[in-house]
Amino acid sequence: MRVAPLPADQWDEAVDKALSGLMPVEMRNPDTAGNLVATLVRHPKLTRGFLRFNFHLLYGSTLPERLRELAVLRVARLTNCEYEWRHHVAIGRAAGLTDDVIAGIERGEADDELDRAVLAAVAELHHDSVVSDSTWTALSAHLDERQLMDLVFTIGCYGSLAMAINTFGVEPDASTDAER
């Protein structure tokens, strides 16, 4: 671990201010916030800015939840981000992803045309930093312009987050051990 979660005795007014309005007060402590937030709050201003963007993608995006989670899980797999994978398996299941679909995401396979296009977009952005014309066309047959934009930013945001998690050495929370 390169950047440890902020110890409980160092959660101060700056940390509370960074998280206020983004997380309910009962979640704004090291016991319930989780290892990722507890690590990010070492830099309160960055945390606030990043979480506002991330929470838009998670809660305010035009992208259907199921597709968002399909994309996030594929990002987690391609980046070998165990923390992100474990958290989003549970979120993905709640959004309607079955265990068979999740197993397919791990392999980079999908039965549905739109799901295949989303997985392709993740792979293309991960490897080439651009979605190919053929994948864009396939996505455009199902998604409107704002959904396409939200998809690209979701893939980018969770890719960036995976890089930070992996680099900082954020360990999965004990509550996600069952999601392996």
N, C-alpha and C positions, 0 to 999 in steps of 0.2 A: 504494500500500500504506500503510495507516494504522498497522497493528500488524505489525511485522516478526517473523519467526521469531527466537527467542532464539538468539544466537550460541553456537557450540560452547563457547567459553571461559567462558560463564556458566551452563552446565549443572552445577548444584551438587547438594548433598545434598538440598535441598528439592525439586528437580525429580525426582531419583531416588526419593525417598520418595513423591511424588505419583503416580508411575507404577508403583511396585513393587506386585506382586500383580495388576496390571492388564495389564501388558505383559511379555513375556519380557525378561530382562536384555539380550540382544543387540539388542533393538529400542529400548532406552531411551537413544538418542543421536540427535543432530540429523541424522546421515547416513541413518539408517534409519527414524526415527519419522515422517517426512513433514512437510510444511509446516504442516498443521493442528495436529498435536500440538506441533510446535516453536513455534507461535504461542501456543497455549493455555497452555503451561507458563510463560509470563510471569506467570501467576497460578496457582501450584501448588495451592492449596487448592481453588479453583474447578475446576481441571482434574480433580483427583481425584474430586470430587463429581459433576461432569458425566459423566466417562467411566464411572464406576460405573453410572450410570443408562443411559447410551448403550449400554454393553456388555451390560447386561441385555437391552435391546431387540434388540441385534444377535445375542447368543449364548444368551440364556436365555428368550426370549419363547415363549409358546405359539403364536404366529402362525406358520404355515408360511413357510419362508424365501422361497419364490417370491412369496407375497402381500406379505411385508414389503418385498421389493425392488421390486415393482410400485408400492407406496405411496411408498417413498423416492424412486424415480426420478420419479414424478409430482410430488412435492414439489419436487425439484430443478428440474424443468422449469418449474413455476409460479412459482418464486422466482428463476429465471434464475441458479441456483447451479451454475456450471460445475465447480467443484471437486467438489461432491457428485455431480453427474451422472457425471463421468468415473470416480470411484471406484466408484460403484454400478452402472455398466454392467457392469464386470468381475464384480462380486459377483453381480449379477442373472443374468448368463450362467451362472455356476457354480451358481446356484440353479434353473436350468432355463428362464430366459427366452430366447426365440429373438430373432433380429434383427428379425423381423416384429412380435413382441409389443413389443419396445423401440421400434420406429418408431411403433407404435400409441400407446404411452405418451406419446411426444412430442406426438402430435396430440390426446391425450385420448380415444382410441378403444380399444375392446376387443371381441372377438368373444364372449367367455364372460360369462355373467350375473354371476358372482361378481367377475370382473375389472372389469366395468363398475361394479359397486357399490363396489368399492374405489376406483376412480378418481373416482367421484362423491363418496365420503366425503372424499377428499383435497381436491377442489374446494370442497365445502361448508365444511369446516373452514377452508380457506384464506380463503374469501370471507366466511363468516358466523359462524365459530367455533362451529358446531353442525352435527351430522349430522341431516338431515331424517328424518322418520318413515318415509317411503317407502324411503330408502336404508338406514336401520336395519333395517327389515323384510327387505329383500333380503339384507343381510349376515347377519342372524339366521337365515336359512334354511340357512346354510352354516357359521357360526361359533358357538362357544359363548360364554358370557359373558366368560370370561377372554380369549379370543381377541379379542373385540370391544374389551375394555379395552386390551389390548396394541396393537391397531390404532390406536385413538385416541391413545394415548401415543406410538406410533411416528411418526405423522403430526405430532404436536405437537413432539416432540423434534427431528425432522429439519427441521421448519420453523424452529424456534428456532436450530438449528445453521446452517442456510442464512442466516438473518439475520446471525448473527455472522460467518460466512465472508465474506459479501458486504460487510458493514460494515467489517471489519478489512482486507479486500483480500487474503485468503489466495489465493495463486496455486496453480494445479494443479501437482502434482508432475510432474517430467519422466517418471517411469515410467508416467504415465497418458496421455501424449500420443497413444498409439495408440488410445485409447478414444473419441476424438472422434466 
